Amino acid sequence: MVVEQTGFQKTFQSRNPHMRGTTSALRLLLGIPFGGDHAQEFIEISPGNKVHLYDMFALVNYLLCSAVSEDEGRRGKSTSTMRDNCLGHFKAILSILEPNVVVVQGKGYWDWIQRAFKGLSKQSDTLYQAKVNQNNVWVAVFAHPSIPDNAHNWGVSDQTPYLLGTVVPTINLIRKEILGTATPPMPIRQETRVEPVQKSMPAVPSVIEIAPRPVQAFGASLSYDTAFEQIQAGLRKRFSPELTYRKPRFEHSTPNRMRIYLDNISGSHYELCFRQAYFEFALHFESASLMSLERRQFFDPHVQELTQKVGKTVRSGPLENRGWMRVWFELPHETITAPKVEWYTDLFARFMIATCPILLEVYR
């Protein structure tokens, strides 16, 4: 979502202050001069292969829960318990991503965030060294780019005093330590195409930028097409060897329904349907009535085991009134957001991995 809706579809000026600041930080880290030239945001990582700079970092929220007041806008109202509970999750995120640069956006949360790092060593007021999985990491700690304070805001434009006087020298020091080179000490406005990464330059830093609270757009509603596209990509990454061997074929011909067919499995398919009453995650048996019933009944002794593996109540029963059958679990109808899609994908992958061996036994 960040890459497509903010990176591809918006220019620097059309982004919100948070993402303008994020863009400036990434351009600095990647050696790209400041400016509104959208073409410069695409990096050639190999001959003929360009990616957007938003595809070269991870935007992570330290808080995975939301506490806001309807009367006081979107300013976070998290409790110490919430911040403590999120610490373990954030440590796991660091361990998985293994960045060598972390940019903290929001100095007010640094007292909580710093507990996730080992061997923390202060280099300056805005720069620290630490360890993640025994690897060195540079941690830059800045004010949030959208803070409503002229002295600290660095997201309103690429010419703010805090950006030029604090962010630029801090990131230049990081580049010198990692790459042996720095971006120019002052931003350069350049609208012509440049090559941001020199061929002789070592690999660019891997970056995490941390927002103190969830970004508003993170909870935006997704279309069915976008949701199914993301679910399909996520499922392919999670499939077991048994499922991959069967060459899953995805079909999304109905707006709110996606079907998955497996090689040499006729009369049965997996299906995800965003129904009006509920969301269905299922294995459908859509052959002659008696055959569909026999195939479904093969699963009945396994329902409790499947429930434990999936983490949701798995059921076995009829499908509509055509004599068809299904094994399925369901979730309540709700707004489809990016975090929800990730959750749906994980649950459906568990369901498919757990039911696939039983399905293959049915067809032997």
N, C-alpha and C positions, 0 to 999 in steps of 0.2 A: 504494500500500500504506500509506504514512504517513497519507494523508488518510482512507482508508476504515477501516483496521483500528485506527488509533490515534486519529484525529480523530473519526470518526463513532461508532465502536463503544465507545469508552472515555471515561470522564469524567476530570477532572483527577486525582482521587485514585487511579484505577485504572491510571494510566500509570506507566511506570518513571521513576526520578529524572531520567534524561537528557531524556525528553520532557516531564516537568513543568517543568524549567528552560527548555526550548525554548518551551513554552507561555507561561511568564511573560515571556520576552523578547519574544515576538510580541504579547502583550497590551499590554505597555509601548509597543512601537513603534506599535501601531495605536490607542493611546489608550483601551484597555479596562481598567477597574479589575480588580484581582486578585480571585479568588474561584473557587468551584467551580461557578458557574452555567454549565452546558453551553450553554444557549441564547445566551449572550453571545458564544460563539465563532463564531457565524455572522454574517457581515458582509453588509449589503445594498449591493452595488456599483452597482446601478441598480434602478429601481422593479420590485419583484417578483422580483428576481434576487439570491439570497443564496448566498454561498460560505463554506466553513469557513476559518478563518484559516490552517490548514495548507495550503490551496490557494493561498496568497498568498506563498509563499516556497519556496526550494529547500534541501533538506538534502543537503549535499555532503561526501563523504569525501575528504580530501586524499590519503590513501593508498588506492590502488585495488587493493592486494594485501593479503594477510593473513599475519601472522607471529606465531603464538602458541605457547606451550608447553603441552603436555598436562599437565605436572606443576605448572605455576604459574598455572593459570587462564587468563583471557582478556586479561590485560595484554599490550599490544603489544610485540613483540620485533623491530621493523623495524630494518634496517641503514641505514647512511648511503647506500649505493648505491640501496636501494629508495626512500628519501626523495628522492634526487636525480632518479631516473628519473620519479617522479610529478610533479615540478615542472612539466614541460612540459605534461602533461595538465591540471593544475590551471590553468595560465595560459590554456589553450584554453577551459576551462569558464568562467572569468571573462569572457573575451572574448565568448563566446556569450551568456551570461546578462545581462551588463552591469548588475550591481546598483548601487544607490547606498548600500546598507548591507550590510556583511559582519560577522557575529558569529562570532568564532573561539572555539570551545569546547575549551580545552586550551592553557594558556600554554606548556606544555613544548614544543609544536610551533611556536611563533611564530617562532623563529629560522629555521626552514625555510620556513614559509608566507610570511613577509614578503618573501622574494626574488621572489615572483610579482607584487609591486606596483611600479609606477613612481612616482617623486616622493613617496616616503613621508616624511611629516612627523609627528613625535610631538607630540600635544596634551596628553597626560597619560599616566600609567602604564597606563591601560586604553583609550586612544583615540588613533587615528591618522587622518590624511588621506592619500589616495593618488589615483592616476589609473588608470582602466581604460578603454582605448580613448579616451583624451583626456577622459574624463568624470570628474568628482569622485566619490569614494567615501569614506564614513566606515567605518572598521574598528574595531570594539570587540573587545578581547582579554581574555577572561575565563578563569578556571579551568573545568574541565569540570564540568557540573552534578552529576554523580554521583560526584565525587571523594570518597573516604572520609575526609574531614577536616572537622571541625565548623567550622573557621575559613573554609573556602572552598566547602563544599558549598552549592549553591543550588537543588537539585532535590528535596530531601526534603519541602519545603513552600513556601508562598509567604510565609513569615515568617522565613527564615533571615537571619542578620546579613550574610552576603556579598551576598545578593540586595538587601537593603534599603540597605546601606551602599556597595556598589560598582556593582552592575548598574543599579539604579534611577537614580542620578545620572548615570551615563555615557550611558544611553539617553535620559534627559531632555535632555541636551546635544545629542545627535544630532537629536532632534525639534525643538528650538529652531532649530537651524541649517537644517534642511530644510523644516520646516513653519511655523516661527515660533511654535510653541506647544509646551508640555510637558505630560506627564501629571502628576498630583499628586506632590509629592516623596516622599510615603509612600503605600504601597498602601492602597486603600480597599476594604473588604469590602462588597459590594453584591450581593444576590441577586435584586433586581428587574431587569426588562428595561431596558436603557439603549440609546441610540443611540450607538455607539462613535465614529462618524465624523461630524462635523458637516458640513452641506451646504456651508458656506463654507470648509471646510478643503481645501487643495490635495491632490493625489493622495498616497496613503500611500506610504511607502518600499517599494522593492523590495528584498527581503532574501535573502541567502544565510547560512545557518548552517553552520559547518564543524565536523565531528566529526573527531578525530585518527585514528580507526580505524573500520573498518566497523561499523555498528550490528548487533547480533546478529540482530534480526528481519529484516534485509536479506537474510539467507541462508535464511529460512524457506521451506518447501515450499509451492507454490501448487497449488490444485485445477485440474483441467482446465478447468472453466468460467471461472475467473478468468484463467488463462493465455490461453485463446482470446479472451476479451473484450479483454484488453490487446493481443494480437497483432492482432486485427481493427482496433482503434483505431489502432495504430501503422502498419499497412499502408495504411490509408486516407490517412494523412498523407504516406506515401512514394510512393504510386502515381504512375506517369508519366501524362502526358495521354492516351496511348493506352489505358491501363488504365482510367482514370477515365471516359473516353468510352464504354467498354463497360459501364458501370454494374455493377460487380462485386456479386454477390449471395452472401452468406455463409450457409452451412448448417452447423449444429452439432447434428445429430440423434443422433449416436453419441457416447458420453462422451469417447472419446479421439481423435476424428477431426473435422476441419473441412474443408469443401469450399467452393470459390469458383468460381461460374459466371459467365461473361461473356455479354453480350447477343449473339445471333446466332452463337454458337459452340456447336453441339450435338454431343453425343457425346464431348466433352472437357471437363475441368475441372481446376483446381488443387486440390491436397489436401495437408494437413498431418496426419500421423497419428503419435501417440505410441505406437508399437508396443512390445511387450514386449522384442523383440530389439534394436531400434534406433528412432530417430526419423526418419521419412520426410518429405521436402519434395519435392513432385512435381507433374508435369503428367501427368494420366492420359488415356488414349485408351480409351474403353469403348464402342465400337461393334462392328459385325461384325468378325470376326477379320481379314479381308483389309484392310478400311478402316483399322482400328486400326494394323495393321502399316505401311501406306503412310504414314499420318500420322506415326508415330514415326520411320520411316526418313528423312523430310524433315529431321529434326533431327540425324541421324548426322554429317553433315559439320561441324556446328557445335559438337560436344561439347567440343573443346579450347578453342574461343573462349569458350564458356559457363563452363567451369571457371575460366578466367582472370578473367572478369567477376564470378563469384560468390565466388571465393576458396575453393571446396570442389570436390572431384572430382565432376563431373556425369557421370551414366551414362545409357545408352539401352538398353532391353531389355524383356523380357516382364514382365507383371504377373500373378502367381499362375498359375492353369492354365485360365483362361477364354478365352484368346485375346486378352485385353486387353494393352495396351502402356503404357509409361511412360518419361518422361525425369525423372531425379530425382537428388538427392544425399541423403546420410544422415549423421546424427550419432549418437554412442553414447547408449544409454539412460542417463539420469541424473536426479537430483532436479531438479525444475522450480522455479527460484527467480526472483525479479524480475530480477536481472541477466541470467540465462540467457534469459528471455523477450524482453528487449530485444535480445539477440544473435540469437535465432531470428528475430525480426521483421526485423531488418536483413538477414540472409542471405536470408530468403524473399522480401523485397522486391527484392533484387538479382536473384534467380533469376527472379521474375515479370517484372521490367522487361526482363531480357535475353532471355527466351524469347517474350514477347508479340509482337514484330514477326515472328518466324518463324512463330508460330502463326497470325497474321492472314494471312500469305502462304499458308499451307496451305489456308485457307478461301476464298481468292479464286477 
